[in-house]
């Protein structure tokens, strides 16, 4: 029973680590998209 509990704890910890990594990646992707949209908007505005 103790071995099963240790595996469960390890699985929960691994899942939390994966979620944190995915969240961090999504943050940087969204930030890059916002920056690109801002740059594009400034270029379009400068053409007018």
C-alpha positions as CSV (number, residue, x, y, z in Angstrom):
1,X,0.0,0.0,0.0
2,X,2.8,2.4,0.8
3,X,4.4,1.8,-2.6
4,X,1.2,2.7,-4.3
5,X,0.9,5.9,-2.3
6,X,4.5,6.9,-3.2
7,X,3.7,6.3,-6.9
8,X,0.6,8.4,-6.6
9,X,2.5,11.2,-4.9
10,X,5.2,11.1,-7.6
11,X,2.5,11.1,-10.3
12,X,0.8,14.2,-8.8
13,X,4.2,16.0,-8.5
14,X,5.1,15.2,-12.1
15,X,1.7,16.3,-13.3
16,X,2.1,19.6,-11.4
17,X,5.5,20.2,-12.9
18,X,4.2,19.5,-16.4
19,X,1.3,21.9,-15.9
20,X,3.6,24.6,-14.7
21,X,5.9,24.2,-17.7
22,X,2.9,24.3,-20.1
23,X,1.5,27.4,-18.4
24,X,4.9,29.1,-18.7
25,X,5.1,28.2,-22.4
26,X,1.6,29.6,-23.0
27,X,2.6,32.8,-21.2
28,X,5.6,33.4,-23.5
29,X,3.6,32.5,-26.6
30,X,0.8,34.9,-25.7
31,X,3.4,37.6,-24.9
32,X,5.1,37.2,-28.2
33,X,1.8,37.3,-30.1
34,X,0.8,40.5,-28.2
35,X,4.2,42.1,-29.1
36,X,3.8,41.1,-32.7
37,X,0.2,42.5,-32.9
38,X,1.4,45.7,-31.3
39,X,4.2,46.0,-33.8
40,X,1.9,45.4,-36.7
41,X,-0.6,47.9,-35.4
42,X,2.1,50.6,-35.2
43,X,3.3,49.8,-38.7
44,X,-0.3,50.1,-40.0
45,X,-0.8,53.3,-38.1
46,X,2.4,54.8,-39.5
47,X,1.2,54.2,-43.1
48,X,-2.0,56.3,-42.6
